[in-house]
């Protein structure tokens, strides 16, 4: 479970991250990162797992895996200037992907989307 301070719950922030943020994709997921350099605060993370991924049990398993993997990347995301909003969207291939494959894809996409 992510700490409450790191949960992205506001629909406007979800929308802003998806529409205005930097995007990077992989076979199993797409990440959207929006950074507001004028405001300080912790990085907030939200997840989107649609019914295309699978039934409720499958979607929940994918969300649990992504939450745990994202929590491992929080220290590097905290180094971003300002406040960041990260949205991780699972693709249908995430249902069959192993934990290691999801981790590799998340790490690779976060490297590509992080500002240099």
N, C-alpha and C positions, 0 to 999 in steps of 0.2 A: 504494500500500500504506500502511496506517496503521501508525504506530510501535507496537511491542509494548506499550508502556505504555497505549495508547489502545484496545486490543482487548478487547472483552467476551467472555470465554471461559467463564465460570462459569455453569452452567445455572441455579443458584439466583438469580444476579443477573439473568439473562434473565427468569426467571419473575417476580421481584419488580418489574422495570421494567414488564412487560406487565400484571400484575395490580394493582399499587399505584400505578403512575406516572400522570402526566397524559398524555392521549391527544389527538391531533389527526389528522384524515384529509384526504385529497385524492383526486382521481380515480385517481392512480397509486400512492399509498403512504400508509401510516399510520405515525406516529412515536409512541413511548412514551418518556417521560422521567421518571426517578425520581431525586430528589436527596436525599442523606443529608447534612443540614447539620452533623451531629456529627462526621463523619469528613472529613479533607482528603485530596485526591489528584486525579489527573488524571481528566478525563471519559473514560469507556470506551464504545465504540460497537460494537454488534452488528447483524448483518443477517439477515433471514429472507426467503428467496425460495423459494416452494414450487413444486412441479411444475405448479401451475395457471398459472404465468407462462409456461411454455414448456419446450422441451427443454433439455438441459444447456448447449448453447452459448448459447442465449438467456438462461438464468438467470445464467450467468457474465458475460455482457455487461452485464446489468442490475446485478449486484453490483459490477463494476468501476466502472461509472458512479456508482453510489451511494457507493462508497468514496471516489472522487475528489471528488465534490461535498461529502461530509461533511467531508473533510479541509479544505476551504476554510472551513467553518463552525466548525472547532475553536477558533480564537481567541475567538469570541464565547461559545462554550460553556464555555471555561475560566474565564470571569468569574462563573459561577454559584457561589453559596456552597456549600462542602462538596464532596463527591464525587458525581458524576452518572453515571448509566447511561442510555444512549440506545439504543433498539432501533428500527431502521428496517425496516418490513415492506413489501415490494413487492407490489402488487396486479397482477392479470393485465394491466391496461391499461399497466403500465410497460414491457411488451415492445415495444409499438408507439410509445411516447412518445419524443420527441427528447430529446437531452441538455439542451437549454435548458428544455424543459417539465418534466423531472425536477428541474432546478435550481430553477425557480420554485416548484414544489410543495414541495420540501424547505425552501426558505427561508420560505415562507408557513406551513407547519406548525410549523417550529421557532419562529417568532415567536409563534404561538398557544399553544404548549405551554410556553414559557419562563415561569418565575414573574416576576411584575411587581415 
